[in-house]
Amino acid sequence: MKSRHGQPSAVPKVGFVSLGCPKATVDSEQILTQLRAEGYEIGSTYEDSDLVIINTCGFIDAAKEESLQTIGEALRENGRVIVTGCLGAKEGVVLENHPEVLAVTGPHALQEVMRAVHQHLPQRHDAFTSLVPPQGIKLTPSHYAYIKISEGCNHRCTFCIIPSMRGDLVSRAPGDVLREAENLVKSGVKELLVVSQDTSAYGVDVRYRTDFWGGRPVKTNLQTLARHLGELGVWVRMHYVYPYPHVDELIPLMAEGKILPYLDIPMQHASPRILKAMKRPADSANMLERIRRWREICPEIAIRSTFIVGFPGETERDFEELLDFLREAEIDRAGCFEYSPVEGAKANALENQIPETVKRDRFELFMETQAEISASRLSRRIGTQTTALIDEFLPDGSALGRSFAESPEIDGVITVSGGIGLRVGDLVQVRIEHADEHDLTATVVSPRN
């Protein structure tokens, strides 16, 4: 076996580039874990790798372009590339742009990727499974980890092509999820971030059948899984939670401190007319009432969401309805996207496409409105105490951390001063001293590991 420079490689080395969302990150972690289990080393640069795997994203045009550019860069710098991930589900697109790639697979395709690796970079020696820690290889910092509970989605939203790339819902057995979670906690993980395409639908495909964990029967449903995860003694944070009625059953678990009082709910819009065109649940009035009930049960609950502006047919009245919903619901954190056509999405054929300038104006007004709401919500935390998980340190000696209300990489941060002796991954009690539109500053009250 030779490297791209023609020199023999004693141990085959695979470079890896992971693009896309946390669900794709979990796929990448599984591939990396299998590579290390089979004795492959992981290269840190194109130059020192015998082969490169790229886990692509293809959800929107910008992500597709980034993936294609990354594939081209890897081909120029290394020459031997395997493509996997969501863009890989569109094999023709990849091969049309880069016909010289070694292999193309879709997302969640561990075995297919490994077959391609075995073909193009065969292993010379027996696998040494001891090379891999029980929790597997992780791309996140050692103190938090994503844990994916299902793959695929049964929804057919008109703006989305995820089901065509990742298929329909396939739930993992709860025993497998909980065993993975246990291994992560044993390795030092302090926060488990539950992800999937549709977290609320967990178990629907298997009719909530019973599995076993630690000799105990466990139903395949979100509430049961959340309760058992909450017994592991670490933070448990829920992402991509569709607002099905049974989600209400999670709120008491938050009030009891079993899981973090945090819900990431992709609402997308508030106008019933636009939600219907998107093929999303269309009852914003009921959503407002449910949010009020959630806050009665668990007053500190933090709610984040994502929305789309400029969807085909969106009128000024629809947009104003969205802004009114934001103000009344007081969503703690909200992300916004300008509608972008995605190849294969049904929304492309809808009438009354919105001009780009109008999309941009609505996006900016949305973000201005949300900034005011966020600043108001965060200001209420000044003077209160909370537990912060330390993520990193700054050159001036202060630390960056997060509380129950901030998820990594998508929400704001807490800048913590006075934390001499703290380490990344520590849990500390802090007092909030200042707030702006996105972030908080705080001082250490007492450490709590």
C-alpha positions as a Python dict, from the first residue, in 0.01 Angstrom:
ca = {
    (1, 'M'): (0, 0, 0),
    (2, 'K'): (134, 340, -91),
    (3, 'S'): (42, 692, 9),
    (4, 'R'): (-38, 951, -253),
    (5, 'H'): (334, 1037, -255),
    (6, 'G'): (425, 683, -350),
    (7, 'Q'): (585, 594, -15),
    (8, 'P'): (477, 276, 166),
    (9, 'S'): (242, 335, 458),
    (10, 'A'): (299, 106, 757),
    (11, 'V'): (-48, 178, 893),
    (12, 'P'): (-320, 309, 659),
    (13, 'K'): (-427, 661, 744),
    (14, 'V'): (-767, 811, 657),
    (15, 'G'): (-839, 1183, 655),
    (16, 'F'): (-1191, 1293, 747),
    (17, 'V'): (-1397, 1606, 682),
    (18, 'S'): (-1738, 1633, 852),
    (19, 'L'): (-1988, 1890, 723),
    (20, 'G'): (-2350, 1956, 814),
    (21, 'C'): (-2573, 1925, 1118),
    (22, 'P'): (-2534, 1738, 1450),
    (23, 'K'): (-2708, 1434, 1298),
    (24, 'A'): (-2433, 1419, 1036),
    (25, 'T'): (-2176, 1461, 1314),
    (26, 'V'): (-2307, 1144, 1477),
    (27, 'D'): (-2272, 959, 1145),
    (28, 'S'): (-1913, 1085, 1122),
    (29, 'E'): (-1839, 969, 1475),
    (30, 'Q'): (-1967, 620, 1394),
    (31, 'I'): (-1747, 596, 1084),
    (32, 'L'): (-1442, 723, 1273),
    (33, 'T'): (-1507, 475, 1553),
    (34, 'Q'): (-1523, 186, 1306),
    (35, 'L'): (-1206, 303, 1130),
    (36, 'R'): (-1014, 310, 1459),
    (37, 'A'): (-1164, -25, 1564),
    (38, 'E'): (-1019, -177, 1248),
    (39, 'G'): (-676, -29, 1308),
    (40, 'Y'): (-685, 265, 1069),
    (41, 'E'): (-521, 587, 1182),
    (42, 'I'): (-692, 923, 1132),
    (43, 'G'): (-494, 1177, 931),
    (44, 'S'): (-487, 1541, 1036),
    (45, 'T'): (-410, 1686, 689),
    (46, 'Y'): (-478, 1598, 329),
    (47, 'E'): (-106, 1547, 276),
    (48, 'D'): (-49, 1285, 545),
    (49, 'S'): (-360, 1081, 457),
    (50, 'D'): (-373, 786, 220),
    (51, 'L'): (-741, 852, 150),
    (52, 'V'): (-1000, 1114, 250),
    (53, 'I'): (-1365, 1064, 347),
    (54, 'I'): (-1597, 1364, 322),
    (55, 'N'): (-1933, 1356, 501),
    (56, 'T'): (-2134, 1608, 302),
    (57, 'C'): (-2439, 1825, 355),
    (58, 'G'): (-2689, 1886, 75),
    (59, 'F'): (-2995, 2034, 244),
    (60, 'I'): (-2982, 2381, 85),
    (61, 'D'): (-2794, 2517, -216),
    (62, 'A'): (-2527, 2691, -6),
    (63, 'A'): (-2451, 2368, 180),
    (64, 'K'): (-2440, 2173, -145),
    (65, 'E'): (-2194, 2422, -293),
    (66, 'E'): (-1974, 2404, 18),
    (67, 'S'): (-1971, 2024, -6),
    (68, 'L'): (-1878, 2026, -375),
    (69, 'Q'): (-1601, 2278, -310),
    (70, 'T'): (-1465, 2066, -25),
    (71, 'I'): (-1466, 1755, -243),
    (72, 'G'): (-1274, 1947, -511),
    (73, 'E'): (-1020, 2071, -257),
    (74, 'A'): (-964, 1719, -124),
    (75, 'L'): (-918, 1583, -476),
    (76, 'R'): (-661, 1852, -555),
    (77, 'E'): (-469, 1808, -230),
    (78, 'N'): (-495, 1432, -190),
    (79, 'G'): (-648, 1273, -499),
    (80, 'R'): (-828, 981, -332),
    (81, 'V'): (-1173, 1072, -199),
    (82, 'I'): (-1480, 881, -75),
    (83, 'V'): (-1801, 1086, -49),
    (84, 'T'): (-2082, 1010, 195),
    (85, 'G'): (-2367, 1204, 357),
    (86, 'C'): (-2673, 1390, 235),
    (87, 'L'): (-2522, 1518, -90),
    (88, 'G'): (-2407, 1162, -153),
    (89, 'A'): (-2775, 1067, -181),
    (90, 'K'): (-2759, 1264, -507),
    (91, 'E'): (-2484, 1050, -659),
    (92, 'G'): (-2536, 1204, -1001),
    (93, 'V'): (-2468, 1556, -873),
    (94, 'V'): (-2141, 1446, -711),
    (95, 'L'): (-2020, 1246, -1013),
    (96, 'E'): (-2119, 1518, -1259),
    (97, 'N'): (-1896, 1765, -1075),
    (98, 'H'): (-1625, 1525, -956),
    (99, 'P'): (-1625, 1200, -1160),
    (100, 'E'): (-1287, 1099, -1020),
    (101, 'V'): (-1409, 1028, -663),
    (102, 'L'): (-1354, 668, -552),
    (103, 'A'): (-1705, 603, -420),
    (104, 'V'): (-2030, 780, -330),
    (105, 'T'): (-2276, 676, -58),
    (106, 'G'): (-2577, 842, 104),
    (107, 'P'): (-2616, 937, 472),
    (108, 'H'): (-2619, 692, 762),
    (109, 'A'): (-2421, 443, 549),
    (110, 'L'): (-2151, 306, 779),
    (111, 'Q'): (-2124, -34, 613),
    (112, 'E'): (-2117, 108, 259),
    (113, 'V'): (-1842, 355, 354),
    (114, 'M'): (-1636, 83, 517),
    (115, 'R'): (-1673, -142, 211),
    (116, 'A'): (-1534, 141, -1),
    (117, 'V'): (-1246, 192, 243),
    (118, 'H'): (-1167, -181, 241),
    (119, 'Q'): (-1164, -179, -140),
    (120, 'H'): (-946, 127, -188),
    (121, 'L'): (-733, 115, 128),
    (122, 'P'): (-723, -246, 251),
    (123, 'Q'): (-605, -313, 603),
    (124, 'R'): (-284, -513, 636),
    (125, 'H'): (-325, -643, 987),
    (126, 'D'): (-590, -766, 1231),
    (127, 'A'): (-819, -516, 1398),
    (128, 'F'): (-727, -399, 1748),
    (129, 'T'): (-1056, -309, 1909),
    (130, 'S'): (-870, -190, 2219),
    (131, 'L'): (-765, 111, 2012),
    (132, 'V'): (-1117, 244, 2057),
    (133, 'P'): (-1258, 367, 2391),
    (134, 'P'): (-1601, 230, 2490),
    (135, 'Q'): (-1773, 558, 2401),
    (136, 'G'): (-1627, 551, 2048),
    (137, 'I'): (-1458, 836, 1863),
    (138, 'K'): (-1618, 1176, 1919),
    (139, 'L'): (-1584, 1501, 1723),
    (140, 'T'): (-1725, 1714, 2005),
    (141, 'P'): (-1526, 1824, 2313),
    (142, 'S'): (-1491, 1552, 2576),
    (143, 'H'): (-1748, 1705, 2813),
    (144, 'Y'): (-2052, 1696, 2584),
    (145, 'A'): (-2179, 1465, 2310),
    (146, 'Y'): (-2463, 1430, 2063),
    (147, 'I'): (-2664, 1111, 2085),
    (148, 'K'): (-2888, 1028, 1788),
    (149, 'I'): (-3202, 833, 1876),
    (150, 'S'): (-3350, 785, 1528),
    (151, 'E'): (-3279, 829, 1161),
    (152, 'G'): (-3503, 964, 885),
    (153, 'C'): (-3838, 1143, 894),
    (154, 'N'): (-4201, 1064, 808),
    (155, 'H'): (-4295, 1426, 736),
    (156, 'R'): (-4319, 1558, 383),
    (157, 'C'): (-4265, 1929, 434),
    (158, 'T'): (-4276, 2106, 100),
    (159, 'F'): (-3949, 2295, 157),
    (160, 'C'): (-3749, 1989, 268),
    (161, 'I'): (-3587, 1693, 93),
    (162, 'I'): (-3448, 1515, 399),
    (163, 'P'): (-3677, 1209, 362),
    (164, 'S'): (-3548, 1157, 7),
    (165, 'M'): (-3192, 1160, 142),
    (166, 'R'): (-3228, 990, 480),
    (167, 'G'): (-3546, 788, 434),
    (168, 'D'): (-3843, 740, 664),
    (169, 'L'): (-3822, 725, 1043),
    (170, 'V'): (-3615, 441, 1191),
    (171, 'S'): (-3595, 450, 1572),
    (172, 'R'): (-3301, 302, 1762),
    (173, 'A'): (-3376, 52, 2035),
    (174, 'P'): (-3383, 238, 2369),
    (175, 'G'): (-3151, -20, 2525),
    (176, 'D'): (-2886, 64, 2264),
    (177, 'V'): (-2933, 438, 2318),
    (178, 'L'): (-2906, 405, 2695),
    (179, 'R'): (-2598, 183, 2676),
    (180, 'E'): (-2430, 439, 2452),
    (181, 'A'): (-2529, 713, 2695),
    (182, 'E'): (-2386, 516, 2988),
    (183, 'N'): (-2053, 475, 2810),
    (184, 'L'): (-2042, 845, 2734),
    (185, 'V'): (-2110, 937, 3095),
    (186, 'K'): (-1841, 692, 3214),
    (187, 'S'): (-1597, 864, 2978),
    (188, 'G'): (-1658, 1201, 3146),
    (189, 'V'): (-1935, 1352, 2934),
    (190, 'K'): (-2137, 1605, 3136),
    (191, 'E'): (-2405, 1686, 2877),
    (192, 'L'): (-2599, 1463, 2637),
    (193, 'L'): (-2764, 1641, 2344),
    (194, 'V'): (-3047, 1429, 2206),
    (195, 'V'): (-3086, 1472, 1829),
    (196, 'S'): (-3270, 1319, 1533),
    (197, 'Q'): (-3466, 1447, 1235),
    (198, 'D'): (-3788, 1434, 1440),
    (199, 'T'): (-3717, 1363, 1807),
    (200, 'S'): (-4085, 1367, 1908),
    (201, 'A'): (-4167, 1082, 1668),
    (202, 'Y'): (-3928, 843, 1842),
    (203, 'G'): (-4084, 497, 1857),
    (204, 'V'): (-4374, 562, 1619),
    (205, 'D'): (-4228, 331, 1353),
    (206, 'V'): (-4202, 35, 1597),
    (207, 'R'): (-4531, 110, 1773),
    (208, 'Y'): (-4348, 195, 2096),
    (209, 'R'): (-4241, -166, 2146),
    (210, 'T'): (-4067, -277, 2466),
    (211, 'D'): (-3689, -321, 2479),
    (212, 'F'): (-3464, -397, 2778),
    (213, 'W'): (-3188, -206, 2954),
    (214, 'G'): (-3014, -322, 3270),
    (215, 'G'): (-3266, -603, 3301),
    (216, 'R'): (-3558, -359, 3301),
    (217, 'P'): (-3827, -324, 3032),
    (218, 'V'): (-3810, 10, 2849),
    (219, 'K'): (-4076, 139, 2611),
    (220, 'T'): (-3957, 294, 2285),
    (221, 'N'): (-4103, 639, 2342),
    (222, 'L'): (-3953, 979, 2410),
    (223, 'Q'): (-4087, 1030, 2762),
    (224, 'T'): (-3955, 694, 2886),
    (225, 'L'): (-3620, 747, 2718),
    (226, 'A'): (-3589, 1099, 2861),
    (227, 'R'): (-3671, 976, 3211),
    (228, 'H'): (-3404, 704, 3197),
    (229, 'L'): (-3145, 939, 3048),
    (230, 'G'): (-3223, 1175, 3334),
    (231, 'E'): (-3120, 903, 3581),
    (232, 'L'): (-2759, 910, 3455),
    (233, 'G'): (-2670, 1223, 3653),
    (234, 'V'): (-2575, 1451, 3363),
    (235, 'W'): (-2740, 1727, 3164),
    (236, 'V'): (-2988, 1598, 2902),
    (237, 'R'): (-3088, 1849, 2634),
    (238, 'M'): (-3365, 1792, 2376),
    (239, 'H'): (-3330, 1910, 2015),
    (240, 'Y'): (-3556, 1903, 1705),
    (241, 'V'): (-3873, 1841, 1906),
    (242, 'Y'): (-4189, 1870, 1696),
    (243, 'P'): (-4473, 2006, 1913),
    (244, 'Y'): (-4685, 1691, 1919),
    (245, 'P'): (-4931, 1675, 2214),
    (246, 'H'): (-4723, 1418, 2403),
    (247, 'V'): (-4434, 1667, 2424),
    (248, 'D'): (-4631, 1821, 2712),
    (249, 'E'): (-4531, 1515, 2916),
    (250, 'L'): (-4165, 1624, 2904),
    (251, 'I'): (-4229, 1947, 3091),
    (252, 'P'): (-4281, 1787, 3437),
    (253, 'L'): (-3948, 1605, 3390),
    (254, 'M'): (-3790, 1947, 3337),
    (255, 'A'): (-3962, 2094, 3642),
    (256, 'E'): (-3831, 1800, 3849),
    (257, 'G'): (-3475, 1854, 3725),
    (258, 'K'): (-3460, 1520, 3543),
    (259, 'I'): (-3375, 1681, 3207),
    (260, 'L'): (-3277, 2037, 3121),
    (261, 'P'): (-3565, 2287, 3095),
    (262, 'Y'): (-3485, 2351, 2728),
    (263, 'L'): (-3684, 2277, 2415),
    (264, 'D'): (-3564, 2323, 2059),
    (265, 'I'): (-3884, 2329, 1850),
    (266, 'P'): (-3857, 2400, 1475),
    (267, 'M'): (-4183, 2595, 1431),
    (268, 'Q'): (-4091, 2745, 1088),
    (269, 'H'): (-4379, 2996, 1080),
    (270, 'A'): (-4692, 3117, 1263),
    (271, 'S'): (-4936, 3194, 982),
    (272, 'P'): (-5180, 2900, 946),
    (273, 'R'): (-5195, 2965, 572),
    (274, 'I'): (-4816, 2942, 529),
    (275, 'L'): (-4788, 2647, 766),
    (276, 'K'): (-5045, 2465, 555),
    (277, 'A'): (-4845, 2542, 239),
    (278, 'M'): (-4537, 2409, 418),
    (279, 'K'): (-4735, 2102, 530),
    (280, 'R'): (-4658, 2181, 895),
    (281, 'P'): (-4897, 2178, 1195),
    (282, 'A'): (-5110, 2492, 1154),
    (283, 'D'): (-5237, 2601, 1496),
    (284, 'S'): (-5030, 2891, 1629),
    (285, 'A'): (-5302, 2995, 1874),
    (286, 'N'): (-5288, 2652, 2036),
    (287, 'M'): (-4908, 2677, 2038),
    (288, 'L'): (-4926, 3002, 2234),
    (289, 'E'): (-5155, 2842, 2491),
    (290, 'R'): (-4925, 2542, 2527),
    (291, 'I'): (-4620, 2765, 2578),
    (292, 'R'): (-4811, 2948, 2852),
    (293, 'R'): (-4891, 2615, 3021),
    (294, 'W'): (-4530, 2499, 2990),
    (295, 'R'): (-4411, 2814, 3166),
    (296, 'E'): (-4668, 2769, 3441),
    (297, 'I'): (-4536, 2418, 3508),
    (298, 'C'): (-4167, 2504, 3457),
    (299, 'P'): (-4116, 2883, 3476),
    (300, 'E'): (-3748, 2873, 3379),
    (301, 'I'): (-3797, 2674, 3058),
    (302, 'A'): (-3596, 2811, 2764),
    (303, 'I'): (-3752, 2774, 2421),
    (304, 'R'): (-3559, 2807, 2098),
    (305, 'S'): (-3692, 2773, 1747),
    (306, 'T'): (-3618, 2831, 1380),
    (307, 'F'): (-3833, 3012, 1127),
    (308, 'I'): (-3842, 3069, 752),
    (309, 'V'): (-3929, 3406, 598),
    (310, 'G'): (-4005, 3466, 232),
    (311, 'F'): (-4175, 3133, 173),
    (312, 'P'): (-4368, 3131, -158),
    (313, 'G'): (-4696, 3315, -117),
    (314, 'E'): (-4601, 3483, 213),
    (315, 'T'): (-4785, 3815, 229),
    (316, 'E'): (-4712, 4115, 447),
    (317, 'R'): (-5003, 4004, 664),
    (318, 'D'): (-4851, 3654, 703),
    (319, 'F'): (-4520, 3807, 798),
    (320, 'E'): (-4679, 4043, 1051),
    (321, 'E'): (-4858, 3743, 1200),
    (322, 'L'): (-4521, 3578, 1247),
    (323, 'L'): (-4379, 3885, 1421),
    (324, 'D'): (-4688, 3909, 1645),
    (325, 'F'): (-4642, 3544, 1740),
    (326, 'L'): (-4278, 3606, 1831),
    (327, 'R'): (-4369, 3898, 2054),
    (328, 'E'): (-4652, 3714, 2230),
    (329, 'A'): (-4469, 3382, 2269),
    (330, 'E'): (-4145, 3553, 2380),
    (331, 'I'): (-3931, 3281, 2226),
    (332, 'D'): (-3598, 3289, 2412),
    (333, 'R'): (-3382, 3217, 2108),
    (334, 'A'): (-3486, 3212, 1744),
    (335, 'G'): (-3295, 3151, 1425),
    (336, 'C'): (-3422, 3266, 1088),
    (337, 'F'): (-3361, 3158, 730),
    (338, 'E'): (-3456, 3330, 408),
    (339, 'Y'): (-3646, 3074, 200),
    (340, 'S'): (-3415, 2914, -53),
    (341, 'P'): (-3528, 2672, -326),
    (342, 'V'): (-3387, 2323, -281),
    (343, 'E'): (-3362, 2089, -577),
    (344, 'G'): (-3637, 1829, -549),
    (345, 'A'): (-3851, 2023, -298),
    (346, 'K'): (-4221, 2060, -380),
    (347, 'A'): (-4222, 2424, -272),
    (348, 'N'): (-4023, 2509, -585),
    (349, 'A'): (-4343, 2472, -789),
    (350, 'L'): (-4554, 2699, -568),
    (351, 'E'): (-4681, 3026, -711),
    (352, 'N'): (-4593, 3376, -589),
    (353, 'Q'): (-4221, 3329, -525),
    (354, 'I'): (-4095, 3617, -310),
    (355, 'P'): (-3831, 3861, -450),
    (356, 'E'): (-3488, 3835, -288),
    (357, 'T'): (-3496, 4197, -170),
    (358, 'V'): (-3825, 4135, 14),
    (359, 'K'): (-3683, 3819, 176),
    (360, 'R'): (-3380, 4016, 296),
    (361, 'D'): (-3594, 4298, 438),
    (362, 'R'): (-3816, 4051, 623),
    (363, 'F'): (-3515, 3861, 754),
    (364, 'E'): (-3360, 4179, 893),
    (365, 'L'): (-3686, 4289, 1057),
    (366, 'F'): (-3735, 3943, 1204),
    (367, 'M'): (-3385, 3947, 1353),
    (368, 'E'): (-3433, 4300, 1492),
    (369, 'T'): (-3759, 4194, 1656),
    (370, 'Q'): (-3609, 3877, 1799),
    (371, 'A'): (-3305, 4067, 1929),
    (372, 'E'): (-3536, 4290, 2133),
    (373, 'I'): (-3721, 3987, 2271),
    (374, 'S'): (-3398, 3803, 2350),
    (375, 'A'): (-3249, 4108, 2524),
    (376, 'S'): (-3563, 4142, 2736),
    (377, 'R'): (-3566, 3773, 2828),
    (378, 'L'): (-3195, 3768, 2915),
    (379, 'S'): (-3215, 4089, 3122),
    (380, 'R'): (-3454, 3911, 3360),
    (381, 'R'): (-3170, 3677, 3454),
    (382, 'I'): (-2946, 3956, 3587),
    (383, 'G'): (-2885, 3902, 3958),
    (384, 'T'): (-2988, 3536, 3951),
    (385, 'Q'): (-2765, 3236, 4009),
    (386, 'T'): (-2733, 2943, 3773),
    (387, 'T'): (-2508, 2646, 3703),
    (388, 'A'): (-2268, 2690, 3410),
    (389, 'L'): (-2079, 2423, 3219),
    (390, 'I'): (-1733, 2552, 3123),
    (391, 'D'): (-1653, 2507, 2751),
    (392, 'E'): (-1326, 2695, 2700),
    (393, 'F'): (-1092, 2962, 2834),
    (394, 'L'): (-997, 3300, 2690),
    (395, 'P'): (-647, 3458, 2691),
    (396, 'D'): (-748, 3703, 2964),
    (397, 'G'): (-823, 3416, 3202),
    (398, 'S'): (-1201, 3435, 3181),
    (399, 'A'): (-1401, 3133, 3071),
    (400, 'L'): (-1684, 3072, 2827),
    (401, 'G'): (-1965, 2856, 2957),
    (402, 'R'): (-2331, 2775, 2914),
    (403, 'S'): (-2630, 2721, 3139),
    (404, 'F'): (-2942, 2510, 3089),
    (405, 'A'): (-3066, 2779, 2847),
    (406, 'E'): (-2776, 2768, 2599),
    (407, 'S'): (-2699, 2483, 2362),
    (408, 'P'): (-2346, 2467, 2216),
    (409, 'E'): (-2274, 2647, 1889),
    (410, 'I'): (-2631, 2765, 1825),
    (411, 'D'): (-2715, 2980, 2130),
    (412, 'G'): (-2528, 3249, 2318),
    (413, 'V'): (-2259, 3201, 2583),
    (414, 'I'): (-2185, 3310, 2939),
    (415, 'T'): (-1851, 3483, 2992),
    (416, 'V'): (-1740, 3381, 3342),
    (417, 'S'): (-1481, 3575, 3545),
    (418, 'G'): (-1324, 3483, 3876),
    (419, 'G'): (-1287, 3117, 3791),
    (420, 'I'): (-925, 3053, 3888),
    (421, 'G'): (-860, 2680, 3899),
    (422, 'L'): (-1154, 2588, 3680),
    (423, 'R'): (-1118, 2334, 3401),
    (424, 'V'): (-1307, 2269, 3081),
    (425, 'G'): (-1603, 2047, 3168),
    (426, 'D'): (-1644, 2182, 3521),
    (427, 'L'): (-1991, 2270, 3648),
    (428, 'V'): (-1985, 2590, 3851),
    (429, 'Q'): (-2238, 2809, 4027),
    (430, 'V'): (-2234, 3163, 3883),
    (431, 'R'): (-2419, 3491, 3932),
    (432, 'I'): (-2541, 3669, 3619),
    (433, 'E'): (-2410, 4029, 3619),
    (434, 'H'): (-2489, 4159, 3270),
    (435, 'A'): (-2689, 4071, 2959),
    (436, 'D'): (-2708, 4187, 2600),
    (437, 'E'): (-2909, 4062, 2301),
    (438, 'H'): (-2737, 3725, 2286),
    (439, 'D'): (-2487, 3667, 2566),
    (440, 'L'): (-2442, 3695, 2942),
    (441, 'T'): (-2154, 3775, 3175),
    (442, 'A'): (-2121, 3626, 3521),
    (443, 'T'): (-1895, 3576, 3821),
    (444, 'V'): (-1822, 3250, 4001),
    (445, 'V'): (-2011, 3195, 4324),
    (446, 'S'): (-1887, 2845, 4400),
    (447, 'P'): (-1752, 2550, 4201),
    (448, 'R'): (-1970, 2242, 4160),
    (449, 'N'): (-1811, 1944, 3994),
}
